[in-house]
């Protein structure tokens, strides 16, 4: 599903040139469950941005489901992000004025689905993460764990090829972290490919493959 060939990402030039990624090669198969780890400045966040089509590599090829997205236009990349990749972040990024249901429906507006189909899919996604009884609650009426569940429902509602989770348990207590990781396991059991960036070793150990970064390289 994912194949990276000799990926470089360079910021700046001359004396200020920084090699955030240096010749990264990586394959991730459909249905895998991976953790990306590394210290601050190791390149793991840059890697997440490239995998999520939020940034382009300076050089190299990135094949996503057989297509070299490294050469895609900004419009093409936006479509890939909306339809093929689900994003989950540490800070949830829910719109405070919208209900849980409305937050989950948002990606489908851009996908061009009918309001009826949007609601049907959103209810199904929220039910899958255990929030069927919270459809009409706004974020300030939900706990941190419940807000992250809404964010997960939003990420899966367009049936993406990949879930990218950037420190998804970083703002949660240990008990809520267990609940969120259980949801990830269930989604992976349904053959959803999950790539999780984390600095927490106990979280990484719950995935099936750990990819360690240091100085812009996989070690």
Helices and strands as residue ranges (DSSP letters): E 2-11, G 14-16, E 18-28, E 33-37, H 44-51, E 59-64, E 67-68, G 69-71, H 74-84, E 85-89, H 100-111, H 115-128, G 132-134, G 139-141, H 144-156, E 162-166, H 174-189, E 193-197, H 201-204, E 209-214, E 217-218
